Amino acid sequence: MRIYIPSAGRPDKQPTWDVLPDFIKEQTQIVVQAKQAEQYARKFKDHMIVLPEGIETISPTRQWLLDNCDDDKMVMIDDDLTFSCRATEGSTKLTPQSSANMREMFQDVENSLDDFTHMAISTREGNNHVADDIKEVGRALRFHGLRTDVVRGLGVRFDRIQLRQDFDFTLQMLRAGKPNVIFYNYAHNQPGSDTKGGCSVFRTPELMEKTAHTLAALHPGFVKVVEKETKSSWGGKKRTDVTVYWKKAFADANS
């Protein structure tokens, strides 16, 4: 299994990399733009993939990795995450992961791809809304595990839209009749969506609004464009968002 961390504008600050234990780092590579390769090489020369010239945003980055991965299993993780797990069996309370927890999580990720084409780790936000440790068919973002051979065979892509490609990819998979699995006994946490680096270089409220409508047009009946209040990101202003009907999309594929 290959593990990739696409990164941009953060050569000296890598929250995801920093929390990975050494035995996971050994099979992990930071994926960087050609124009930033020299900056990243100071720290990650031995754990770095340089993208072809011209690939400078996350959607084509993910697609290039999917196209070029030489293993049947791959994981793509955002570069600004920390990880938690449920403190005790039967509880939804989260605690920071230990090295042993991390080993168990990545083993569960790899094993799950024997049975599922697409898997994810739950976001911290909303994790306590699901009591079960594992849920089938739902939202997947920031942490994707894939069976590369099956996904490529389906023709499902990450690069159809500039933002919300997580949602577009997941809906393509569900509408192809492939359920995903999300682990809720683990969780990942990300700082505000407008923090420095990553997609913040090109992500604007206007582009967010545009891609919301594009996503709805790509998946009519399964995506609704809505206005939401933000508590911290975007200065607490209203933003255009989407409501996605994951289970409806999967059920439609199997009706």
Secondary structure, 3 states (H helix, E strand, C coil): CEEEEECCCCCCCCHHHHHCCHHHHCCEEEEECHHHHHHHHHHHHHHEEECCCCCCCHHHHHHHHHHHCCCCEEEEECCCCEEEEECCCCCCCEEECCHHHHHHHHHHHHHHCCCCCEEEEEECCCHHHCCCCEEECCCCCCEEEEEHHHHHHHCCCCCCCCCCHHHHHHHHHHHCCCCEEEEEEEEEECCCCCCCCHHHHCCCHHHHHHHHHHHHHHCCCCEEEEEEECCCHHHHCEEEEEEECHHHHHHHHCC
